Amino acid sequence: MTGTADTEAFEFSSIYKLDTVVVPTNRPMIRKDMADLVYMTEAEKIQAIIEDIKTRTAAGQPVLVGLSRSKNLKWFPAN
């Protein structure tokens, strides 16, 4: 059981010959879907992320940053 199979229903059907069934949630969805943010350069993207982190930490909100490449560690010090 997964909450994301419906978006891949065609693939499950055409490749694996499996049907998908949408099961409604037992609670109202509270997630807010937001527009994508697109930047011309990686540097602009990193700067926007840093500004967002600063804004959220200044408001007292804890922030967890996950990085896919260790080379990006230089942009995000521990404190």
N, CA, C and O atoms as a Maestro MAE file, in Angstrom:
{
 s_m_m2io_version
 :::
 2.0.0
}

f_m_ct {
 s_m_title
 :::
 protein
 m_atom[316] {
  # First column is atom index #
  i_m_mmod_type
  r_m_x_coord
  r_m_y_coord
  r_m_z_coord
  i_m_residue_number
  s_m_chain_name
  s_m_pdb_residue_name
  s_m_pdb_atom_name
  i_m_atomic_number
  :::
  1 25 0.849 -1.164 0.000 1 A "MET " " N  " 7
  2 3 0.000 0.000 0.000 1 A "MET " " CA " 6
  3 2 0.902 1.238 0.000 1 A "MET " " C  " 6
  4 15 1.879 1.313 0.746 1 A "MET " " O  " 8
  5 25 0.556 2.197 -0.845 2 A "THR " " N  " 7
  6 3 1.348 3.409 -0.943 2 A "THR " " CA " 6
  7 2 0.451 4.579 -1.320 2 A "THR " " C  " 6
  8 15 -0.599 4.398 -1.936 2 A "THR " " O  " 8
  9 25 0.867 5.752 -0.953 3 A "GLY " " N  " 7
  10 3 0.109 6.947 -1.287 3 A "GLY " " CA " 6
  11 2 0.488 7.555 -2.618 3 A "GLY " " C  " 6
  12 15 -0.068 8.581 -3.009 3 A "GLY " " O  " 8
  13 25 1.424 6.942 -3.321 4 A "THR " " N  " 7
  14 3 1.915 7.547 -4.561 4 A "THR " " CA " 6
  15 2 1.718 6.677 -5.797 4 A "THR " " C  " 6
  16 15 2.146 7.064 -6.884 4 A "THR " " O  " 8
  17 25 1.098 5.541 -5.668 5 A "ALA " " N  " 7
  18 3 0.972 4.618 -6.805 5 A "ALA " " CA " 6
  19 2 0.051 5.146 -7.894 5 A "ALA " " C  " 6
  20 15 0.234 4.814 -9.066 5 A "ALA " " O  " 8
  21 25 -0.930 5.958 -7.535 6 A "ASP " " N  " 7
  22 3 -1.889 6.425 -8.537 6 A "ASP " " CA " 6
  23 2 -1.215 7.229 -9.643 6 A "ASP " " C  " 6
  24 15 -1.638 7.161 -10.797 6 A "ASP " " O  " 8
  25 25 -0.192 7.976 -9.315 7 A "THR " " N  " 7
  26 3 0.495 8.772 -10.340 7 A "THR " " CA " 6
  27 2 1.256 7.891 -11.319 7 A "THR " " C  " 6
  28 15 1.598 8.337 -12.415 7 A "THR " " O  " 8
  29 25 1.525 6.646 -10.939 8 A "GLU " " N  " 7
  30 3 2.241 5.706 -11.804 8 A "GLU " " CA " 6
  31 2 1.339 4.560 -12.260 8 A "GLU " " C  " 6
  32 15 1.830 3.497 -12.640 8 A "GLU " " O  " 8
  33 25 0.032 4.770 -12.224 9 A "ALA " " N  " 7
  34 3 -0.919 3.706 -12.559 9 A "ALA " " CA " 6
  35 2 -0.694 3.151 -13.957 9 A "ALA " " C  " 6
  36 15 -0.769 1.939 -14.157 9 A "ALA " " O  " 8
  37 25 -0.421 4.012 -14.922 10 A "PHE " " N  " 7
  38 3 -0.196 3.541 -16.291 10 A "PHE " " CA " 6
  39 2 0.999 2.592 -16.348 10 A "PHE " " C  " 6
  40 15 0.942 1.555 -17.009 10 A "PHE " " O  " 8
  41 25 2.077 2.948 -15.656 11 A "GLU " " N  " 7
  42 3 3.274 2.092 -15.645 11 A "GLU " " CA " 6
  43 2 2.978 0.746 -15.001 11 A "GLU " " C  " 6
  44 15 3.366 -0.291 -15.539 11 A "GLU " " O  " 8
  45 25 2.300 0.741 -13.865 12 A "PHE " " N  " 7
  46 3 1.955 -0.526 -13.212 12 A "PHE " " CA " 6
  47 2 1.108 -1.403 -14.130 12 A "PHE " " C  " 6
  48 15 1.278 -2.622 -14.172 12 A "PHE " " O  " 8
  49 25 0.203 -0.774 -14.856 13 A "SER " " N  " 7
  50 3 -0.676 -1.527 -15.749 13 A "SER " " CA " 6
  51 2 0.059 -2.050 -16.975 13 A "SER " " C  " 6
  52 15 -0.056 -3.228 -17.312 13 A "SER " " O  " 8
  53 25 0.815 -1.182 -17.645 14 A "SER " " N  " 7
  54 3 1.442 -1.585 -18.907 14 A "SER " " CA " 6
  55 2 2.637 -2.515 -18.722 14 A "SER " " C  " 6
  56 15 2.855 -3.403 -19.546 14 A "SER " " O  " 8
  57 25 3.399 -2.334 -17.677 15 A "ILE " " N  " 7
  58 3 4.602 -3.151 -17.476 15 A "ILE " " CA " 6
  59 2 4.316 -4.399 -16.646 15 A "ILE " " C  " 6
  60 15 4.716 -5.506 -17.008 15 A "ILE " " O  " 8
  61 25 3.613 -4.203 -15.521 16 A "TYR " " N  " 7
  62 3 3.438 -5.302 -14.569 16 A "TYR " " CA " 6
  63 2 2.051 -5.941 -14.622 16 A "TYR " " C  " 6
  64 15 1.786 -6.918 -13.923 16 A "TYR " " O  " 8
  65 25 1.158 -5.380 -15.463 17 A "LYS " " N  " 7
  66 3 -0.221 -5.884 -15.560 17 A "LYS " " CA " 6
  67 2 -0.928 -5.844 -14.209 17 A "LYS " " C  " 6
  68 15 -1.674 -6.757 -13.856 17 A "LYS " " O  " 8
  69 25 -0.681 -4.773 -13.462 18 A "LEU " " N  " 7
  70 3 -1.293 -4.590 -12.149 18 A "LEU " " CA " 6
  71 2 -2.247 -3.405 -12.180 18 A "LEU " " C  " 6
  72 15 -1.966 -2.380 -12.801 18 A "LEU " " O  " 8
  73 25 -3.376 -3.559 -11.504 19 A "ASP " " N  " 7
  74 3 -4.311 -2.452 -11.351 19 A "ASP " " CA " 6
  75 2 -3.952 -1.668 -10.095 19 A "ASP " " C  " 6
  76 15 -3.364 -2.207 -9.158 19 A "ASP " " O  " 8
  77 25 -4.310 -0.406 -10.090 20 A "THR " " N  " 7
  78 3 -4.139 0.403 -8.882 20 A "THR " " CA " 6
  79 2 -5.512 0.868 -8.427 20 A "THR " " C  " 6
  80 15 -6.402 1.118 -9.241 20 A "THR " " O  " 8
  81 25 -5.668 0.980 -7.126 21 A "VAL " " N  " 7
  82 3 -6.925 1.421 -6.531 21 A "VAL " " CA " 6
  83 2 -6.612 2.563 -5.581 21 A "VAL " " C  " 6
  84 15 -5.716 2.459 -4.744 21 A "VAL " " O  " 8
  85 25 -7.349 3.646 -5.713 22 A "VAL " " N  " 7
  86 3 -7.168 4.783 -4.815 22 A "VAL " " CA " 6
  87 2 -8.017 4.559 -3.576 22 A "VAL " " C  " 6
  88 15 -9.233 4.391 -3.669 22 A "VAL " " O  " 8
  89 25 -7.373 4.557 -2.417 23 A "VAL " " N  " 7
  90 3 -8.063 4.431 -1.136 23 A "VAL " " CA " 6
  91 2 -8.084 5.818 -0.508 23 A "VAL " " C  " 6
  92 15 -7.019 6.388 -0.272 23 A "VAL " " O  " 8
  93 25 -9.249 6.377 -0.231 24 A "PRO " " N  " 7
  94 3 -9.298 7.724 0.338 24 A "PRO " " CA " 6
  95 2 -8.677 7.763 1.733 24 A "PRO " " C  " 6
  96 15 -8.701 6.777 2.470 24 A "PRO " " O  " 8
  97 25 -8.129 8.908 2.072 25 A "THR " " N  " 7
  98 3 -7.516 9.074 3.392 25 A "THR " " CA " 6
  99 2 -8.599 9.103 4.467 25 A "THR " " C  " 6
  100 15 -9.760 9.402 4.187 25 A "THR " " O  " 8
  101 25 -8.207 8.792 5.686 26 A "ASN " " N  " 7
  102 3 -9.169 8.829 6.790 26 A "ASN " " CA " 6
  103 2 -9.214 10.204 7.455 26 A "ASN " " C  " 6
  104 15 -10.010 10.429 8.366 26 A "ASN " " O  " 8
  105 25 -8.374 11.107 7.007 27 A "ARG " " N  " 7
  106 3 -8.342 12.479 7.523 27 A "ARG " " CA " 6
  107 2 -8.224 13.437 6.347 27 A "ARG " " C  " 6
  108 15 -7.721 13.068 5.286 27 A "ARG " " O  " 8
  109 25 -8.687 14.663 6.536 28 A "PRO " " N  " 7
  110 3 -8.542 15.639 5.453 28 A "PRO " " CA " 6
  111 2 -7.065 15.923 5.167 28 A "PRO " " C  " 6
  112 15 -6.241 15.967 6.080 28 A "PRO " " O  " 8
  113 25 -6.749 16.113 3.894 29 A "MET " " N  " 7
  114 3 -5.366 16.427 3.528 29 A "MET " " CA " 6
  115 2 -5.055 17.871 3.928 29 A "MET " " C  " 6
  116 15 -5.812 18.785 3.600 29 A "MET " " O  " 8
  117 25 -3.946 18.073 4.633 30 A "ILE " " N  " 7
  118 3 -3.561 19.416 5.059 30 A "ILE " " CA " 6
  119 2 -2.327 19.923 4.315 30 A "ILE " " C  " 6
  120 15 -1.891 21.055 4.527 30 A "ILE " " O  " 8
  121 25 -1.771 19.090 3.449 31 A "ARG " " N  " 7
  122 3 -0.598 19.489 2.674 31 A "ARG " " CA " 6
  123 2 -0.954 20.649 1.751 31 A "ARG " " C  " 6
  124 15 -2.038 20.686 1.169 31 A "ARG " " O  " 8
  125 25 -0.030 21.592 1.627 32 A "LYS " " N  " 7
  126 3 -0.207 22.704 0.699 32 A "LYS " " CA " 6
  127 2 0.751 22.506 -0.464 32 A "LYS " " C  " 6
  128 15 1.967 22.589 -0.293 32 A "LYS " " O  " 8
  129 25 0.209 22.246 -1.640 33 A "ASP " " N  " 7
  130 3 1.041 22.125 -2.833 33 A "ASP " " CA " 6
  131 2 1.399 23.528 -3.304 33 A "ASP " " C  " 6
  132 15 0.528 24.386 -3.452 33 A "ASP " " O  " 8
  133 25 2.677 23.751 -3.536 34 A "MET " " N  " 7
  134 3 3.145 25.073 -3.935 34 A "MET " " CA " 6
  135 2 3.789 24.996 -5.314 34 A "MET " " C  " 6
  136 15 4.155 23.919 -5.785 34 A "MET " " O  " 8
  137 25 3.920 26.145 -5.947 35 A "ALA " " N  " 7
  138 3 4.526 26.207 -7.275 35 A "ALA " " CA " 6
  139 2 6.012 25.858 -7.195 35 A "ALA " " C  " 6
  140 15 6.655 26.073 -6.167 35 A "ALA " " O  " 8
  141 25 6.544 25.320 -8.285 36 A "ASP " " N  " 7
  142 3 7.974 25.032 -8.366 36 A "ASP " " CA " 6
  143 2 8.769 26.332 -8.396 36 A "ASP " " C  " 6
  144 15 8.309 27.340 -8.934 36 A "ASP " " O  " 8
  145 25 9.952 26.301 -7.819 37 A "LEU " " N  " 7
  146 3 10.885 27.424 -7.897 37 A "LEU " " CA " 6
  147 2 12.022 27.002 -8.814 37 A "LEU " " C  " 6
  148 15 12.655 25.972 -8.583 37 A "LEU " " O  " 8
  149 25 12.284 27.783 -9.844 38 A "VAL " " N  " 7
  150 3 13.302 27.456 -10.835 38 A "VAL " " CA " 6
  151 2 14.316 28.592 -10.874 38 A "VAL " " C  " 6
  152 15 13.946 29.765 -10.921 38 A "VAL " " O  " 8
  153 25 15.597 28.236 -10.855 39 A "TYR " " N  " 7
  154 3 16.675 29.227 -10.848 39 A "TYR " " CA " 6
  155 2 17.558 29.033 -12.066 39 A "TYR " " C  " 6
  156 15 17.732 27.916 -12.553 39 A "TYR " " O  " 8
  157 25 18.113 30.130 -12.550 40 A "MET " " N  " 7
  158 3 18.963 30.089 -13.742 40 A "MET " " CA " 6
  159 2 20.304 29.408 -13.467 40 A "MET " " C  " 6
  160 15 20.861 28.751 -14.346 40 A "MET " " O  " 8
  161 25 20.822 29.567 -12.238 41 A "THR " " N  " 7
  162 3 22.119 28.982 -11.903 41 A "THR " " CA " 6
  163 2 22.025 28.229 -10.586 41 A "THR " " C  " 6
  164 15 21.117 28.457 -9.787 41 A "THR " " O  " 8
  165 25 22.971 27.335 -10.374 42 A "GLU " " N  " 7
  166 3 23.015 26.613 -9.100 42 A "GLU " " CA " 6
  167 2 23.319 27.566 -7.953 42 A "GLU " " C  " 6
  168 15 22.799 27.397 -6.850 42 A "GLU " " O  " 8
  169 25 24.161 28.571 -8.208 43 A "ALA " " N  " 7
  170 3 24.493 29.548 -7.164 43 A "ALA " " CA " 6
  171 2 23.245 30.300 -6.700 43 A "ALA " " C  " 6
  172 15 23.074 30.530 -5.503 43 A "ALA " " O  " 8
  173 25 22.371 30.686 -7.637 44 A "GLU " " N  " 7
  174 3 21.123 31.355 -7.265 44 A "GLU " " CA " 6
  175 2 20.235 30.433 -6.440 44 A "GLU " " C  " 6
  176 15 19.595 30.868 -5.483 44 A "GLU " " O  " 8
  177 25 20.198 29.170 -6.812 45 A "LYS " " N  " 7
  178 3 19.391 28.196 -6.082 45 A "LYS " " CA " 6
  179 2 19.915 28.030 -4.656 45 A "LYS " " C  " 6
  180 15 19.139 28.035 -3.700 45 A "LYS " " O  " 8
  181 25 21.225 27.883 -4.518 46 A "ILE " " N  " 7
  182 3 21.835 27.722 -3.194 46 A "ILE " " CA " 6
  183 2 21.561 28.950 -2.335 46 A "ILE " " C  " 6
  184 15 21.229 28.821 -1.157 46 A "ILE " " O  " 8
  185 25 21.698 30.144 -2.918 47 A "GLN " " N  " 7
  186 3 21.458 31.378 -2.168 47 A "GLN " " CA " 6
  187 2 20.007 31.449 -1.694 47 A "GLN " " C  " 6
  188 15 19.748 31.867 -0.566 47 A "GLN " " O  " 8
  189 25 19.068 31.049 -2.534 48 A "ALA " " N  " 7
  190 3 17.660 31.050 -2.142 48 A "ALA " " CA " 6
  191 2 17.408 30.061 -1.005 48 A "ALA " " C  " 6
  192 15 16.633 30.349 -0.092 48 A "ALA " " O  " 8
  193 25 18.047 28.916 -1.055 49 A "ILE " " N  " 7
  194 3 17.907 27.925 0.014 49 A "ILE " " CA " 6
  195 2 18.457 28.481 1.321 49 A "ILE " " C  " 6
  196 15 17.833 28.342 2.373 49 A "ILE " " O  " 8
  197 25 19.619 29.107 1.251 50 A "ILE " " N  " 7
  198 3 20.235 29.690 2.448 50 A "ILE " " CA " 6
  199 2 19.330 30.758 3.049 50 A "ILE " " C  " 6
  200 15 19.148 30.802 4.266 50 A "ILE " " O  " 8
  201 25 18.758 31.622 2.207 51 A "GLU " " N  " 7
  202 3 17.858 32.669 2.701 51 A "GLU " " CA " 6
  203 2 16.616 32.061 3.355 51 A "GLU " " C  " 6
  204 15 16.151 32.556 4.382 51 A "GLU " " O  " 8
  205 25 16.085 31.002 2.770 52 A "ASP " " N  " 7
  206 3 14.921 30.339 3.345 52 A "ASP " " CA " 6
  207 2 15.265 29.727 4.701 52 A "ASP " " C  " 6
  208 15 14.476 29.814 5.642 52 A "ASP " " O  " 8
  209 25 16.431 29.115 4.801 53 A "ILE " " N  " 7
  210 3 16.878 28.537 6.074 53 A "ILE " " CA " 6
  211 2 17.015 29.630 7.128 53 A "ILE " " C  " 6
  212 15 16.573 29.455 8.263 53 A "ILE " " O  " 8
  213 25 17.622 30.752 6.761 54 A "LYS " " N  " 7
  214 3 17.791 31.867 7.706 54 A "LYS " " CA " 6
  215 2 16.443 32.387 8.194 54 A "LYS " " C  " 6
  216 15 16.263 32.638 9.386 54 A "LYS " " O  " 8
  217 25 15.500 32.547 7.272 55 A "THR " " N  " 7
  218 3 14.173 33.050 7.635 55 A "THR " " CA " 6
  219 2 13.476 32.107 8.603 55 A "THR " " C  " 6
  220 15 12.893 32.540 9.598 55 A "THR " " O  " 8
  221 25 13.539 30.829 8.308 56 A "ARG " " N  " 7
  222 3 12.847 29.856 9.149 56 A "ARG " " CA " 6
  223 2 13.510 29.706 10.520 56 A "ARG " " C  " 6
  224 15 12.813 29.597 11.529 56 A "ARG " " O  " 8
  225 25 14.839 29.699 10.571 57 A "THR " " N  " 7
  226 3 15.510 29.573 11.871 57 A "THR " " CA " 6
  227 2 15.320 30.832 12.708 57 A "THR " " C  " 6
  228 15 15.233 30.747 13.933 57 A "THR " " O  " 8
  229 25 15.255 31.998 12.069 58 A "ALA " " N  " 7
  230 3 15.003 33.239 12.806 58 A "ALA " " CA " 6
  231 2 13.615 33.223 13.442 58 A "ALA " " C  " 6
  232 15 13.396 33.851 14.477 58 A "ALA " " O  " 8
  233 25 12.686 32.509 12.825 59 A "ALA " " N  " 7
  234 3 11.331 32.384 13.361 59 A "ALA " " CA " 6
  235 2 11.227 31.261 14.390 59 A "ALA " " C  " 6
  236 15 10.146 31.003 14.920 59 A "ALA " " O  " 8
  237 25 12.353 30.589 14.677 60 A "GLY " " N  " 7
  238 3 12.365 29.521 15.667 60 A "GLY " " CA " 6
  239 2 11.964 28.162 15.123 60 A "GLY " " C  " 6
  240 15 11.738 27.229 15.893 60 A "GLY " " O  " 8
  241 25 11.874 28.042 13.822 61 A "GLN " " N  " 7
  242 3 11.492 26.767 13.211 61 A "GLN " " CA " 6
  243 2 12.732 25.924 12.966 61 A "GLN " " C  " 6
  244 15 13.668 26.395 12.320 61 A "GLN " " O  " 8
  245 25 12.771 24.687 13.465 62 A "PRO " " N  " 7
  246 3 13.914 23.820 13.178 62 A "PRO " " CA " 6
  247 2 13.964 23.480 11.691 62 A "PRO " " C  " 6
  248 15 12.927 23.342 11.043 62 A "PRO " " O  " 8
  249 25 15.165 23.348 11.161 63 A "VAL " " N  " 7
  250 3 15.345 23.066 9.736 63 A "VAL " " CA " 6
  251 2 16.301 21.891 9.578 63 A "VAL " " C  " 6
  252 15 17.385 21.880 10.161 63 A "VAL " " O  " 8
  253 25 15.896 20.907 8.793 64 A "LEU " " N  " 7
  254 3 16.748 19.778 8.450 64 A "LEU " " CA " 6
  255 2 17.068 19.882 6.970 64 A "LEU " " C  " 6
  256 15 16.161 19.936 6.139 64 A "LEU " " O  " 8
  257 25 18.349 19.910 6.634 65 A "VAL " " N  " 7
  258 3 18.775 20.038 5.242 65 A "VAL " " CA " 6
  259 2 19.373 18.710 4.801 65 A "VAL " " C  " 6
  260 15 20.333 18.224 5.399 65 A "VAL " " O  " 8
  261 25 18.805 18.128 3.756 66 A "GLY " " N  " 7
  262 3 19.335 16.895 3.187 66 A "GLY " " CA " 6
  263 2 20.059 17.204 1.892 66 A "GLY " " C  " 6
  264 15 19.531 17.921 1.042 66 A "GLY " " O  " 8
  265 25 21.247 16.678 1.734 67 A "LEU " " N  " 7
  266 3 22.047 16.943 0.538 67 A "LEU " " CA " 6
  267 2 22.289 15.652 -0.227 67 A "LEU " " C  " 6
  268 15 22.575 14.611 0.365 67 A "LEU " " O  " 8
  269 25 22.173 15.729 -1.547 68 A "SER " " N  " 7
  270 3 22.401 14.534 -2.349 68 A "SER " " CA " 6
  271 2 23.865 14.359 -2.722 68 A "SER " " C  " 6
  272 15 24.286 13.266 -3.102 68 A "SER " " O  " 8
  273 25 24.635 15.426 -2.615 69 A "ARG " " N  " 7
  274 3 26.064 15.342 -2.951 69 A "ARG " " CA " 6
  275 2 26.893 15.966 -1.831 69 A "ARG " " C  " 6
  276 15 26.588 17.062 -1.361 69 A "ARG " " O  " 8
  277 25 27.930 15.269 -1.412 70 A "SER " " N  " 7
  278 3 28.756 15.770 -0.315 70 A "SER " " CA " 6
  279 2 29.496 17.045 -0.691 70 A "SER " " C  " 6
  280 15 29.899 17.798 0.196 70 A "SER " " O  " 8
  281 25 29.687 17.309 -1.981 71 A "LYS " " N  " 7
  282 3 30.378 18.538 -2.375 71 A "LYS " " CA " 6
  283 2 29.573 19.779 -2.000 71 A "LYS " " C  " 6
  284 15 30.131 20.873 -1.915 71 A "LYS " " O  " 8
  285 25 28.270 19.622 -1.774 72 A "ASN " " N  " 7
  286 3 27.434 20.757 -1.386 72 A "ASN " " CA " 6
  287 2 27.525 21.093 0.096 72 A "ASN " " C  " 6
  288 15 26.951 22.088 0.536 72 A "ASN " " O  " 8
  289 25 28.233 20.285 0.869 73 A "LEU " " N  " 7
  290 3 28.373 20.547 2.300 73 A "LEU " " CA " 6
  291 2 28.989 21.905 2.584 73 A "LEU " " C  " 6
  292 15 28.674 22.523 3.600 73 A "LEU " " O  " 8
  293 25 29.857 22.377 1.711 74 A "LYS " " N  " 7
  294 3 30.525 23.658 1.936 74 A "LYS " " CA " 6
  295 2 29.531 24.817 2.014 74 A "LYS " " C  " 6
  296 15 29.816 25.832 2.649 74 A "LYS " " O  " 8
  297 25 28.364 24.675 1.371 75 A "TRP " " N  " 7
  298 3 27.369 25.746 1.372 75 A "TRP " " CA " 6
  299 2 26.556 25.785 2.657 75 A "TRP " " C  " 6
  300 15 25.951 26.808 2.975 75 A "TRP " " O  " 8
  301 25 26.535 24.677 3.402 76 A "PHE " " N  " 7
  302 3 25.644 24.570 4.541 76 A "PHE " " CA " 6
  303 2 26.399 24.174 5.807 76 A "PHE " " C  " 6
  304 15 26.480 22.990 6.135 76 A "PHE " " O  " 8
  305 25 26.947 25.146 6.513 77 A "PRO " " N  " 7
  306 3 27.618 24.818 7.777 77 A "PRO " " CA " 6
  307 2 26.596 24.324 8.805 77 A "PRO " " C  " 6
  308 15 25.395 24.549 8.657 77 A "PRO " " O  " 8
  309 25 27.082 23.661 9.828 78 A "ALA " " N  " 7
  310 3 26.201 23.042 10.826 78 A "ALA " " CA " 6
  311 2 25.414 24.059 11.641 78 A "ALA " " C  " 6
  312 15 24.360 23.722 12.180 78 A "ALA " " O  " 8
  313 25 25.894 25.289 11.744 79 A "ASN " " N  " 7
  314 3 25.144 26.262 12.561 79 A "ASN " " CA " 6
  315 2 24.911 27.547 11.839 79 A "ASN " " C  " 6
  316 15 24.298 28.462 12.389 79 A "ASN " " O  " 8
  :::
 }
 m_bond[315] {
  # First column is bond index #
  i_m_from
  i_m_to
  i_m_order
  :::
  1 1 2 1
  2 2 3 1
  3 3 4 2
  4 3 5 1
  5 5 6 1
  6 6 7 1
  7 7 8 2
  8 7 9 1
  9 9 10 1
  10 10 11 1
  11 11 12 2
  12 11 13 1
  13 13 14 1
  14 14 15 1
  15 15 16 2
  16 15 17 1
  17 17 18 1
  18 18 19 1
  19 19 20 2
  20 19 21 1
  21 21 22 1
  22 22 23 1
  23 23 24 2
  24 23 25 1
  25 25 26 1
  26 26 27 1
  27 27 28 2
  28 27 29 1
  29 29 30 1
  30 30 31 1
  31 31 32 2
  32 31 33 1
  33 33 34 1
  34 34 35 1
  35 35 36 2
  36 35 37 1
  37 37 38 1
  38 38 39 1
  39 39 40 2
  40 39 41 1
  41 41 42 1
  42 42 43 1
  43 43 44 2
  44 43 45 1
  45 45 46 1
  46 46 47 1
  47 47 48 2
  48 47 49 1
  49 49 50 1
  50 50 51 1
  51 51 52 2
  52 51 53 1
  53 53 54 1
  54 54 55 1
  55 55 56 2
  56 55 57 1
  57 57 58 1
  58 58 59 1
  59 59 60 2
  60 59 61 1
  61 61 62 1
  62 62 63 1
  63 63 64 2
  64 63 65 1
  65 65 66 1
  66 66 67 1
  67 67 68 2
  68 67 69 1
  69 69 70 1
  70 70 71 1
  71 71 72 2
  72 71 73 1
  73 73 74 1
  74 74 75 1
  75 75 76 2
  76 75 77 1
  77 77 78 1
  78 78 79 1
  79 79 80 2
  80 79 81 1
  81 81 82 1
  82 82 83 1
  83 83 84 2
  84 83 85 1
  85 85 86 1
  86 86 87 1
  87 87 88 2
  88 87 89 1
  89 89 90 1
  90 90 91 1
  91 91 92 2
  92 91 93 1
  93 93 94 1
  94 94 95 1
  95 95 96 2
  96 95 97 1
  97 97 98 1
  98 98 99 1
  99 99 100 2
  100 99 101 1
  101 101 102 1
  102 102 103 1
  103 103 104 2
  104 103 105 1
  105 105 106 1
  106 106 107 1
  107 107 108 2
  108 107 109 1
  109 109 110 1
  110 110 111 1
  111 111 112 2
  112 111 113 1
  113 113 114 1
  114 114 115 1
  115 115 116 2
  116 115 117 1
  117 117 118 1
  118 118 119 1
  119 119 120 2
  120 119 121 1
  121 121 122 1
  122 122 123 1
  123 123 124 2
  124 123 125 1
  125 125 126 1
  126 126 127 1
  127 127 128 2
  128 127 129 1
  129 129 130 1
  130 130 131 1
  131 131 132 2
  132 131 133 1
  133 133 134 1
  134 134 135 1
  135 135 136 2
  136 135 137 1
  137 137 138 1
  138 138 139 1
  139 139 140 2
  140 139 141 1
  141 141 142 1
  142 142 143 1
  143 143 144 2
  144 143 145 1
  145 145 146 1
  146 146 147 1
  147 147 148 2
  148 147 149 1
  149 149 150 1
  150 150 151 1
  151 151 152 2
  152 151 153 1
  153 153 154 1
  154 154 155 1
  155 155 156 2
  156 155 157 1
  157 157 158 1
  158 158 159 1
  159 159 160 2
  160 159 161 1
  161 161 162 1
  162 162 163 1
  163 163 164 2
  164 163 165 1
  165 165 166 1
  166 166 167 1
  167 167 168 2
  168 167 169 1
  169 169 170 1
  170 170 171 1
  171 171 172 2
  172 171 173 1
  173 173 174 1
  174 174 175 1
  175 175 176 2
  176 175 177 1
  177 177 178 1
  178 178 179 1
  179 179 180 2
  180 179 181 1
  181 181 182 1
  182 182 183 1
  183 183 184 2
  184 183 185 1
  185 185 186 1
  186 186 187 1
  187 187 188 2
  188 187 189 1
  189 189 190 1
  190 190 191 1
  191 191 192 2
  192 191 193 1
  193 193 194 1
  194 194 195 1
  195 195 196 2
  196 195 197 1
  197 197 198 1
  198 198 199 1
  199 199 200 2
  200 199 201 1
  201 201 202 1
  202 202 203 1
  203 203 204 2
  204 203 205 1
  205 205 206 1
  206 206 207 1
  207 207 208 2
  208 207 209 1
  209 209 210 1
  210 210 211 1
  211 211 212 2
  212 211 213 1
  213 213 214 1
  214 214 215 1
  215 215 216 2
  216 215 217 1
  217 217 218 1
  218 218 219 1
  219 219 220 2
  220 219 221 1
  221 221 222 1
  222 222 223 1
  223 223 224 2
  224 223 225 1
  225 225 226 1
  226 226 227 1
  227 227 228 2
  228 227 229 1
  229 229 230 1
  230 230 231 1
  231 231 232 2
  232 231 233 1
  233 233 234 1
  234 234 235 1
  235 235 236 2
  236 235 237 1
  237 237 238 1
  238 238 239 1
  239 239 240 2
  240 239 241 1
  241 241 242 1
  242 242 243 1
  243 243 244 2
  244 243 245 1
  245 245 246 1
  246 246 247 1
  247 247 248 2
  248 247 249 1
  249 249 250 1
  250 250 251 1
  251 251 252 2
  252 251 253 1
  253 253 254 1
  254 254 255 1
  255 255 256 2
  256 255 257 1
  257 257 258 1
  258 258 259 1
  259 259 260 2
  260 259 261 1
  261 261 262 1
  262 262 263 1
  263 263 264 2
  264 263 265 1
  265 265 266 1
  266 266 267 1
  267 267 268 2
  268 267 269 1
  269 269 270 1
  270 270 271 1
  271 271 272 2
  272 271 273 1
  273 273 274 1
  274 274 275 1
  275 275 276 2
  276 275 277 1
  277 277 278 1
  278 278 279 1
  279 279 280 2
  280 279 281 1
  281 281 282 1
  282 282 283 1
  283 283 284 2
  284 283 285 1
  285 285 286 1
  286 286 287 1
  287 287 288 2
  288 287 289 1
  289 289 290 1
  290 290 291 1
  291 291 292 2
  292 291 293 1
  293 293 294 1
  294 294 295 1
  295 295 296 2
  296 295 297 1
  297 297 298 1
  298 298 299 1
  299 299 300 2
  300 299 301 1
  301 301 302 1
  302 302 303 1
  303 303 304 2
  304 303 305 1
  305 305 306 1
  306 306 307 1
  307 307 308 2
  308 307 309 1
  309 309 310 1
  310 310 311 1
  311 311 312 2
  312 311 313 1
  313 313 314 1
  314 314 315 1
  315 315 316 2
  :::
 }
}
